[in-house]
Amino acid sequence: MADENKVKDVLLGVVVGDALGVPVEFIPRKGLQNEPVTGMRAYGTHRQPAGTWSDDSSLTFCLAEMLCNGYDLQALAERFVDWKEAAYWTAHGEVFDIGIATSAAIYSLQKGVPPLQAGGDDEHSNGNGSLMRILPLLFYIKDRPVEERYRIIGEVSSLTHRHVRSVNACFIYLEMARQLLLGKDKWEAYRNMARDVNTFLHAHPVRSQREIDIFHRILENPIGDYVIRPLYDFEEEEMYSTGYVLHTLEASLWCLLHTDNYADAVLKAVNLGHDTDTTGAVTGGLAGILYGRESIPEAWLQVLARRTDIEQLADRLYHKMYS
């Protein structure tokens, strides 16, 4: 019988995309055009061995581990603190990459600020630090009503990013992932996601129209007389790959829609440059669900740091969620 552990597809999908991007993080797109990433590299930006993953995966694993023991935001907060202060769930016992907003939020958690109040809530606190780690939550919320899915996503995002834009980005991402988990192809999944997200957000007036409109390239909503082009019609030079949550979400969906296998999706994401590890991780999570971990090149998996630990964590979460 085939191993149907989709949790393993997700965790390996995220971490491999992350590890591909670590050596070239912050390198501009033009800098990668002459020497694009084609596989796992050693050293580079952070001087790490090949197969090393960053904070994106560390915090993803912290969330997955929390869910193995039951949904508990305080337990998740404690894992985040242990990661920052004691290198918990790191590739090689070292924290070498941490976002400003995430660092500030974890400092607040250390000082006893409740998890739901720790993350920044101003418009400038919309980096991709909650989007990059949110995907394991899919398995906890997948069968819940949409209102409950949105509330729980908001809670988990809020530990580091509680502005509605970050929450909405995580919601869009997880709704896309949910459609893929249901077995939809990427185009049907995308159409269903846009329909369902639009229906939900427009039915909840506490979510301002401006915040909905910000996602117009993904949700294809008209803004006045402005003609909206769908995300998949944009060219590469029109896509951004910064640490802004909207850019990361758009780029990741664009990479998924413009490729037809795991390797091409994550390599396209990484070679967009700039925030390469996060764009790779966010794309890789969706591609892992869509294509399965069997599609990840074995040469990449062979050098992946702590592969056995990651697979054991995936097994634990799978049995917790599906038993």
Secondary structure, 3 states (H helix, E strand, C coil): CCCCCHHHHHHHHHHHHHHHHHHHCCCCHHHHHCCCCCCCCCEHHHCECCCCCCHHHHHHHHHHHHHHCCCCHHHHHHHHHHHHHHCCCCCCCCCCCCCHHHHHHHHHHHCCCCHHHHCECCCCCCECCCHHHCHHHHHHHCCCCHHHHHHHHHHHHHCCECCHHHHHHHHHHHHHHHHHHCCCCHHHHHHHHHHHHHHHHHCCCCCCHHHHHCCHHHHCCCECCECCCCHHHCCHHHCCCCCEHHHHHHHHHHHHHCCCCHHHHHHHHHCCCCCHHHHHHHHHHHHHHHHCHHHCCHHHHHCCCCHHHHHHHHHHHHHHHHC
